[in-house]
C-alpha cells in the first residue's frame, strides 16, 4: 500500500513538522536566488558582449594605417584622407562638399567642411598641393573680378578725383570723399572708416600707417583737426567687449585689467595704469587720448 506523503506529514511531531517546513522554505529561497543570479549573468553577458563589440570597433578604427602623402584636395580619394586618420564621416562630408562644386585652394578651405575641426586641418596642412588647372581657374576668375572693379573705379571716380593736393580731415571724411584721393578706392576707404570707428577717431595722420593697405605716400593728403573729436573709453566702467574691441588693448590685457579693477579698485590716471604693470610706457602713451578715468 502506497503511503500518502501529505498524510504522513501529520504523523510527525510538531517540532519535526516545523523543521521540514523550514527546510522547504530554504530550498525554495535557494532556487529563487539561483534563478535571479542566472538572469543577471545573462544580462551581464549581453552587456559585456556589446562592450566587446564597441571595443572591437574602436580597435578597427585604430588599425587604420596612417599614411600621409601629398594630395590635391580637388581630386583626392577617400582612402587617402582616411590615411591621415580622419573619421570616415568627415571624409564623406568633404566629398559631398566638393561634389557640390567647391574648389579647394588650401587646407583652411578644406576645414570649412561640416564637422571638420582645427585639428583636422592641422593633420593635412603641409600636404595640400593644388593642381595648376585649378589654380588657373581661380587666377582667371580673380583677374576677371579685378578688371571689373578697376573698370568700375575708372568709370565712377576717375573724373571725380582731386586734381591737386587737397587736405582731407581723416576724422570727418566719409567713403565717398576718401575715394576722391588719388590712389584710394573702395577697399581702402572702407578700411579707413572701419578702423576709425574701432579706434574712436584718429589723433594723428600717422595712425593710418597701422593699416597695411595704406601706403606712406597717401598720408600727405590727410590731416587731423587741432581738436579732434575722440571717443573716449572709461577704463573703470567699460565692459569686456568694449575694452577688447579697441585695437590698442589685447585680449590678455583686457582680462588682466578687469581683474585688477575688481581686486584693487579704480585706476585713477595714466600713471596708475602704468603702475599696474599691464601696459608698457609706449602703450599707455598711445592709449592716452582714448582713455577716461571717471
Buried (B, 14 or more C-beta within 10 A) or exposed (E): EEEEEEEEEEEEEEEEEEEEEEEEEEEEEEEEEEEEEEEEEEEEEEEEEEEEEEEEEEEEEEEBEEEEEEBBBBEBEEEBBBBBBBBEEBBBBBBEBBEEEBBBBEBEBBBEBEEBEEEBBEBBBEBBEBEEEBEEBEEEEEEEEEEEEEEEEEEEBEEEEEEEEEEBEBBBBEBEBBBBBBEBBBEBBEBBBEBBEEBBBBBEBEBBEEBEEBEEEBBEBBBBEEEBEBEBBEBBEBEEEBBBBBEBBBEEBBBBBBEBBEEEEEBEEBEEBBEBEBBEEEBBEBBEBBBEBE
